[in-house]
C-alpha cells in the first residue's frame, strides 16, 4: 500500500525523465559492441577494448565533475548532461550514413557519454534526496529499480528486432532521442531549485575545489559500513560487466545467435529484476535491511559461473535466460535497499562528490577488468575467461558488512547517554 502512494509532482517528473532515458539506454544495450562486430568486423579483444576505453577515459574526464556538480543547481546540470549525451550519440548514425564510421569514433563517443553519465548520476542522487522525504527514499528507489528492469525486459528484444529490420545504428538514434525527452521532463519539475551554499574558503586553500573528489573517497573509506559496501559493489559490478562483451562475442560470434536472440536472452529475465524490486520493501519490513542486503548480496553471486556451459540452439538460449533470471532477481532486491542506505548515510552537502567518487571508481574498475578479461579471453578463450570471473564473484560476499551501520550508531549513542 505504502509503496504506491504519491511522492509528489517533482518526483513524478524526475521518474518520467529516468524512465524514458532508461528505456532508450536498454533499447541500445550493447549497441556499440554490436556495431563494432557487425559493421567494423571487430573481434573479442577489440570489443572489450571499446568498452574499457570508454569507461576508463570517461572516468578520468569526470574526476573534476563531482566537486563542480556539488555546488551548482542539480537540475540544470542534469539537463546539460542529457544534451551532451544526445549530441554525442547522434554523431554515430551521421558518420554511418556518410560511410565514415570508425572504431576510434565509437571510442570517443563512449568517453563523452561515460563522463556525462557520471555527472548526471552525481546530480540525480542529490536531486532525489531534495525532492523526496527521507521515509520515502526506499519507495522511490524501488520505483526506479522497477523501471530499470521493465526497460531492460522490453528494450533489448525491441532493440534487437529494430537492428534486424532497420539497421545497426537504429537504437543509437532512439537512445539519443530518449535523452532529449529526459531533458524536457527535467525542465518540467516544478519549483525553483535553491543554489547550494558554498563553504567558506579556508585560509591558504583553494576553497571547495581543494578537496575535490578526494572528499568523496575520504567520506566513503572513513565510513564503517559504506566502505565494505563500496568495495563489494565495485568489485561485483566490475567482474559481472567485464564478462558482458565476452558473452556477446561468444553468443553472436562463435555460437551464431542472431541479435534479436541475444536481446531476448537478456530481456525476458529482467522480469526477475522487476519482481525483486517490488519485493524489496516488503522483505526489508519483515527481515530488516541488513539481513536483506546480506542475503541478496550473497545469492546474486552464485549464478554467473553457469554461463560457461552455454551452447548453441534453444538449449543454450534457455540456459542463459534461466541463469540471468535468477541473477537479476537477486540484484533487483539488493539495489534499491543499497541505494537507499547509501543516500541516507551521506551528508546532504557531500552527496554529489560521494556518488561521483563511487561511480568514477566503479567505471575505472570496470574498465580495467574489462580490458584484462579481454586479454584473458585472447589467451584462454571466452569460456575460460567467463569461468575465471564466475569463480572470483563467489568470493565477493566476504566484503559485505557484517553488522548494520545504523545499529552500531544507535549502540554508540546509547553508550554516550548512559
C-alpha positions, 0 to 999 in steps of 0.5 A, a space after each residue: 500500500 505504502 509503496 504506491 502512494 504519491 511522492 509528489 509532482 517533482 518526483 513524478 517528473 524526475 521518474 518520467 525523465 529516468 524512465 524514458 532515458 532508461 528505456 532508450 539506454 536498454 533499447 541500445 544495450 550493447 549497441 556499440 559492441 554490436 556495431 563494432 562486430 557487425 559493421 567494423 568486423 571487430 573481434 573479442 579483444 577489440 570489443 572489450 577494448 571499446 568498452 574499457 576505453 570508454 569507461 576508463 577515459 570517461 572516468 578520468 574526464 569526470 574526476 573534476 565533475 563531482 566537486 563542480 556538480 556539488 555546488 551548482 543547481 542539480 537540475 540544470 546540470 542534469 539537463 546539460 548532461 542529457 544534451 551532451 549525451 544526445 549530441 554525442 550519440 547522434 554523431 554515430 548514425 551521421 558518420 554511418 550514413 556518410 560511410 565514415 564510421 570508425 572504431 576510434 569514433 565509437 571510442 570517443 563517443 563512449 568517453 563523452 557519454 561515460 563522463 556525462 553519465 557520471 555527472 548526471 548520476 552525481 546530480 540525480 542522487 542529490 536531486 532525489 534526496 531534495 525532492 523526496 522525504 527521507 521515509 520515502 527514499 526506499 519507495 522511490 528507489 524501488 520505483 526506479 529499480 522497477 523501471 530499470 528492469 521493465 526497460 531492460 525486459 522490453 528494450 533489448 528484444 525491441 532493440 534487437 528486432 529494430 537492428 534486424 529490420 532497420 539497421 545497426 545504428 537504429 537504437 543509437 538514434 532512439 537512445 539519443 532521442 530518449 535523452 532529449 525527452 529526459 531533458 524536457 521532463 527535467 525542465 518540467 519539475 516544478 519549483 525553483 531549485 535553491 543554489 547550494 551554499 558554498 563553504 567558506 574558503 579556508 585560509 591558504 586553500 583553494 576553497 571547495 575545489 581543494 578537496 575535490 573528489 578526494 572528499 568523496 573517497 575520504 567520506 566513503 573509506 572513513 565510513 564503517 559500513 559504506 566502505 565494505 559496501 563500496 568495495 563489494 559493489 565495485 568489485 561485483 559490478 566490475 567482474 559481472 560487466 567485464 564478462 558482458 562483451 565476452 558473452 556477446 562475442 561468444 553468443 553472436 560470434 562463435 555460437 551464431 545467435 542472431 541479435 534479436 536472440 541475444 536481446 531476448 536472452 537478456 530481456 525476458 529475465 529482467 522480469 526477475 529484476 522487476 519482481 525483486 524490486 517490488 519485493 524489496 520493501 516488503 522483505 526489508 519490513 519483515 527481515 530488516 535491511 541488513 539481513 536483506 542486503 546480506 542475503 541478496 548480496 550473497 545469492 546474486 553471486 552464485 549464478 554467473 559461473 553457469 554461463 560457461 556451459 552455454 551452447 548453441 540452439 534453444 538449449 543454450 538460449 534457455 540456459 542463459 535466460 534461466 541463469 540471468 533470471 535468477 541473477 537479476 532477481 537477486 540484484 533487483 532486491 539488493 539495489 534499491 535497499 543499497 541505494 537507499 542506505 547509501 543516500 541516507 548515510 551521506 551528508 546532504 552537502 557531500 552527496 554529489 562528490 560521494 556518488 561521483 567518487 563511487 561511480 568514477 571508481 566503479 567505471 575505472 574498475 570496470 574498465 580495467 577488468 574489462 580490458 584484462 578479461 579481454 586479454 584473458 579471453 585472447 589467451 584462454 578463450 571466452 569460456 575460460 575467461 567467463 569461468 575465471 570471473 564466475 569463480 572470483 564473484 563467489 568470493 565477493 560476499 566476504 566484503 559485505 558488512 557484517 553488522 548494520 551501520 545504523 545499529 552500531 550508531 544507535 549502540 554508540 549513542 546509547 553508550 554516550 547517554 548512559 
